[in-house]
């Protein structure tokens, strides 16, 4: 961007790393920097409210029945509603129900990243790429997003060219080991998917859909094809891949 400014920032929160890449006109820099500070503070506030590792978080206190949902900040009810929507859409393959209780952390990070990007956009940023632990929300653009090869660390399996409002979420074992379970068996999925990448508007949905699709295994392709505005790319344990019918339009054209 001619005469523009680029701002990068890395923040540790929620047990992961958030990487900001922000483009703006030089004249907007003070306002955007203030927006970045507010976005970072917002991530830490979300952690304080929703962390299951903090005994004093509202989620922990809610789980212990020390408080009710009415006692919590309004964001808690909003996140629970998003969890319920994701569970209905996936016919239970995404769930926030564990051991008789509710754990909404499966959507919290994506939702928090979306909120942070909206904050930066409203502060005047022309383009934003916010990577939260490998899941990415975009504003402006275009941006190029590399998808890591789960079978060959340090390599990419594809590069996505995404524009304003799109999100890219990947579920699998590469970053955190086997942390996604089949909600029906409470065991790791048996169908041999190494990673599942979903592209759609909004990281809250992209993250939940990638999680559900990874848990579904072979059932995922048909389910994803039926979701409007959603495309996906899967890497199987044997190294083969598949993609939904419209995914190719998101692939970057790279030099030979």
N, C-alpha and C positions, 0 to 999 in steps of 0.2 A: 504494500500500500504506500503510494508516494507520499512522503512527508509524515508518515505514520510512526507509531511507537509500538513496540512489542514488549510485553511484560510476562515474565515467567516466575512461578512461585511453586514451591513444594511444601506441603503441610502434612504432618502425621496426626491422624485422628481415627477413631473407631477401629484401632488395631491394624490400619493399613495406611497407604500413602496416597495423597491426592495431589495430582500435578496439574497446575493451571498454565495454560498458554493463551494469552489475551492480546488481541490486536485492537488498536484504537487510533483515532486521529490525535496528533500531538496536543492539540488544544484541549482535548477531553481528558488528558492524563490525570490531573488531580482528582476529578470526579470518579474516574474508573478505579483509581488506586483506593479511594475511599470505599467504593463498591466491593473491591477485592477484600479489604479488611472486614467488611460486614459479612461477606460470603464465608470467609474463614471462621469468623466468630459463630456464624450459623451452624457450620459443621460441628464445632465443639459443643454447641448447645444441644444439637441432636444427639450427640454421644452421651451427654449428661442425662438426657431424658430417657433414651432407649437402650443404653448399654445393659446387657444381662450380666456383665462382670462387675458392675458397680452396685453395691448393696443399697446405696441411697438413690438410685435412679427410680423414676416413676414406674418403669416397667418392672423392676425388681420388687418394688413395694406393692405394685398391683398383683404380681404373682403370689406374694405372701399374704394378700388380702388385707393389707394394712390400710389401703385406700381403695376407692372405687373408680370406675371410669369417669364419673362425674367430677371427681376430685382432681383429675389430670388436666394438663393443658390440652387445648383443642386439637393439637397435632396428633395426639395419641389416638383419638377416635378416627381422625382422617386416615392414619396409617392402617388401623384395623379394618376400615372400610375398603382400602385398597387391597389388603390381604384377602378379604372375602371375595372381592371381584376377581382376583387372580385365581382363587380356588374354584369359583364357579366356571370361569372361562376354560380352565384346564381339566374340568371334571375331577378335581381332587389331586391331580398330579403335582400341582404346587399346593403346599399347605403350610399354614402357620400353627397347626395344631400338633402339639407334641406332649406325650405323657399326661394327657388330660388337661393341659394348659395351653396358653397362646404365646407364641414367640414370633413377633412381627419383624424380626431383624432381616428376614429374607427380602423385604422390599425397602427397608429403611435407607440403605446406602444409595440405591438408585433414586429414590425420592429426594434424599438430601442433596444429591448431585444436581438433579433437575432444579431444585429450589435455588441452589447457589448460582447456576448458570443464568436463571431468570433474573437474579439480583444484579449480576454483572451486565446483562443486556440492558436492563432498565437504567443502569448508571451511565450508559453511553458507549459500551464496548461494541466495536464493529463485528468482531468475531471472537468466539471463545471455544476452546477445547479443554474440557475438564475430564481427566482420567482418574477415576476412583478405584484403585486396586485392579486395574485392567478393564473396567467397564467405563464407557465413554459417552458423554453428552456433548453435542455440538450446537453452536450458534454461529450464524454467518458461514463463511467458507468460500470456496470448497476446502475441505480437509482430506488428507490421506491417512488412513488408519491401518496399520499392519496387524494381521492376525497371527499370533504365535503358533508355531507347529508344536502340538503337545507331545509328539514323539521324538522331536529333534530340537532340544533346547537351543535357543539363540537363532533359530531359523523361522521364516515366515511361510505360511501356507497360501496366503492371498493378501492382497491389499485392497481395501475398500475406499472408494472416493465418495464421500458423503457431504451433503449440504445442510443448510439451515434446519435446525430442529430435529435432525435424525440422531439416533443413539445406536451404539454398538455394544452388545453385551456377550460375553463368552463364559460358558460354564464348562467345567471339566476338572481334571486332576492336575493340570500342569502347575498351577499357582499354589494351591493349598492342599494337594493330595485329595484323597477320596472323602469329600465332605457332603456330597449330595446323595441322599438315600431314596430308594423307591418307597413312597409313603405307604404302600400297601403291604410290603414285606419288612420294612425297616432295615433292609440290607442294600448294599450298593447295586445299582442297575446291572442287569445281567446281559444286556444286548451288545456290549462291546463298543459303545461310543466313547471316543477319547476326548472330544471337545465338541461343543455346539455353540455356534455364533449366530446371534439374531440381530437383524437390523430393522428398526421400526421407529416411528416418532415417539420419543420419550423414554428415558432410561428406566423409569419405574416398570413400565410394561416390558421393555426389552429384557431386563434382568429376570423378571418373573417368568417370561416365556422361555428364555434360554434354560432356566432351572427346570421348568416343567418338561421341556422337550428332551433335555438330557436324561431325566428320570424315565421318560416314556420309552426311550430306545427306538426300536423299529416303528413304533406307532407315530413317532413325532412328525415324519415327513408329511403325511396326509393332513394332520392337524394344523401344521404350520401353513400349508398351501391354502387352507380355508380361512386364514386370518387376514383380514384386509390390511394392506399397507405393511405387511411383514414378510421379510425374506430371511433365509437361513442358509448356513454352510456348516456341514458336519464332517468331522474327521473320525474315521473308525479305527478301532484298535489294530487292525491289520494294515493300516496306512492308506486305505482307499478313502474316497470322499464322495459326498453327494451334496447337491444344492437345490433349493427350491427354484421353480420355473422362472422367477423374475430376478433372481440374485445377480445374474450377470450384468444387469444395468448398473449395479453398484461397484463393479470391479474397475479399478484404475487401469488405464492403458499405460503400461510401462515400456521404456525403451528396450529394444531387443538386445 
